[in-house]
Amino acid sequence: MIVTIPIAFFNPGTGEIRDPPLFPLFYAAIAGMIIIILYSSYKSRKERQAERAKRRSKK
């Protein structure tokens, strides 16, 4: 997804700057990164909650 952002602004075949940039491609890459970050934080939060519950139940 990080590679997608420059592709939105530069033509990969010639390396020239696109006159009208591909904004939908740019926004899709940003949205994908946000989704990945949110999902990974959600997943780690659930893992921490499960570990805490496991520690509390042992007492």
C-alpha positions as CSV (number, residue, x, y, z in Angstrom):
1,M,0.0,0.0,0.0
2,I,2.9,2.3,0.6
3,V,3.9,1.8,-3.0
4,T,0.4,2.7,-4.2
5,I,0.7,6.3,-3.0
6,P,3.5,7.3,-5.3
7,I,1.8,5.5,-8.2
8,A,-1.2,7.7,-7.7
9,F,1.1,10.7,-8.4
10,F,3.7,9.3,-10.8
11,N,3.3,7.3,-14.0
12,P,5.3,4.1,-13.3
13,G,6.1,3.5,-17.0
14,T,7.7,6.9,-17.7
15,G,8.3,8.3,-14.2
16,E,6.6,11.6,-15.2
17,I,4.2,13.3,-12.8
18,R,0.5,12.7,-13.6
19,D,-1.3,15.8,-14.6
20,P,-4.5,14.9,-12.8
21,P,-3.3,12.6,-10.0
22,L,-5.3,9.4,-9.4
23,F,-7.0,10.6,-6.1
24,P,-9.2,7.5,-5.7
25,L,-6.1,5.3,-5.7
26,F,-4.4,7.6,-3.2
27,Y,-7.4,7.6,-0.9
28,A,-7.9,3.8,-1.2
29,A,-4.2,3.3,-0.1
30,I,-4.7,5.6,2.9
31,A,-8.0,3.9,3.8
32,G,-6.3,0.5,3.6
33,M,-3.5,1.6,5.9
34,I,-6.0,2.9,8.4
35,I,-8.0,-0.3,8.3
36,I,-4.8,-2.4,8.9
37,I,-3.8,-0.2,11.9
38,L,-7.2,-0.3,13.5
39,Y,-7.5,-4.0,13.0
40,S,-4.1,-4.7,14.5
41,S,-4.8,-2.5,17.5
42,Y,-8.2,-4.2,18.0
43,K,-6.5,-7.6,17.8
44,S,-3.8,-6.8,20.3
45,R,-6.4,-5.3,22.7
46,K,-8.4,-8.5,22.6
47,E,-5.2,-10.5,23.3
48,R,-4.3,-8.3,26.3
49,Q,-7.8,-8.7,27.6
50,A,-7.6,-12.5,27.3
51,E,-4.2,-12.5,29.1
52,R,-5.6,-10.3,31.9
53,A,-8.6,-12.6,32.3
54,K,-6.4,-15.6,32.4
55,R,-4.2,-14.1,35.1
56,R,-7.1,-13.0,37.2
57,S,-8.8,-16.4,37.1
58,K,-5.6,-18.2,38.4
59,K,-5.9,-16.4,41.8
